[in-house]
């Protein structure tokens, strides 16, 4: 079950990474991210999107390793702790998306954040 959750997480987070990269390159989709106040993100939020893509990749690798899909010896004993840290971080994402003033962000990204959180929780508990 943990491997399915980690793979589901990875597919979904990869789609979000593509979305964030589209925002970085000026796609007018900002209403779905960063509070939804800008259709095209200003430079500081574009930098935030770049950071998000890097975090997404790290989160995915950590969860894949913790679930046994990948072997990353460097993680070793801290892998479980990192899974829980990611899970807590993602729980804040659920809350922040749910509280967004942007209706598109609330209705599209909150369910996505909930699925990511659930997948991370399954891996952390596994």
N, C-alpha and C positions, 0 to 999 in steps of 0.2 A: 504494500500500500504506500509506503514512503517513497518508493521509486516512482510510482505513478504521480504522486503529489509533486515530487521534485521536477519531473519532466513537464507536467502541466504548468507548474510555476515558470519553468524555463521558456516554454513556448509563449506564454502570456507576457512575460517580462521582455522577451525578444520583440514582440509586437509593440510593446510600450517603448522600447528603445528606438524602434523605427519611427514611431510617433514623435518622440523627443528630438530625434535627428531632423525630422521634417520641420519641427519648430525652430531648431537651430538655423536651418537654411531659409527661414522666412515664410513657411506655410501659414496661411491665415487660420490656424486652428487653436489659437491661444485661449479661446473661450472654454476649452476643455482642460486647461492646465493653469497652474500658478495663480489660482483665484479667479481666472476667467476675465480679467479686466482688460486684456489686450488681445485683439485678433492676431496681430503680428507682434511677437515678443520683442521688447527692447533688449539691448545688449546684455544687461545684467541678468535678465531671466534666460537669455540664450546660453550664457555661461552656466547658469544653474542647470539647464537641460543637458549640457555636456557632462557636468558632474553627475547628474542622475544616470546617464548612460553608463558611466564607469561604475557607479554603485550597483546598477542592475546586473552588470556582468559579474561583479564580485559576489553579489548575493546569489546569483544563479550557480556559480561554481561551488560556493560553500554548501548550498542545499543539495546539489548533485553529489558532492563528496560525502556529506553527512548521511545521505540516503543509500550510499554504496554504488551509485551509478558511475561515479568517477573515483579514481584513487588519487588523492592529493596528500602525500605523506606529511607535507609541511603543516597541515592543519592539525593533525594528530589529536591530542587531548583538548585543544581549544575549539574544535569543530562544533561540539555540542553547545558550548557557551555562545559561540557566534550565531548559531541557529536561533537561540533564544533572543539574542540581541536583535537580530533581523526581524523576528516575529513581533517583538515589542515595537520596533520602529514601524513596521507595517500596520500595527494596530493604530498608531497615531495617524497614519495615512488614511485609514478608514474614517476616523473622526474628522480630520481636516477636510476631506472630500465631502463628507456629509454636511459639514457646516459652511461650505463654500457659498458665496453670494451668487455664483454663476450656476444657473439652472442646468445648463448642459454638463458642467463638471459634476454637479451633484448626482444627476441621473445616469450618467455614463461611467464616470470614474469611480464612484462609490462602490457599485457592484464589482468592478474590476479589482479595486483595492480589497474588498471583502474576500474574493476568491484567492488573491495572492496571500492574504493573511491566513486563510484557512489551510492553504497548501503548506505554508511555512510552519504553521502550528502542527500539522500532521507529521512533518519531518522532524520537528523539534521533539515531539512526544515519542516518535518512533525510536 
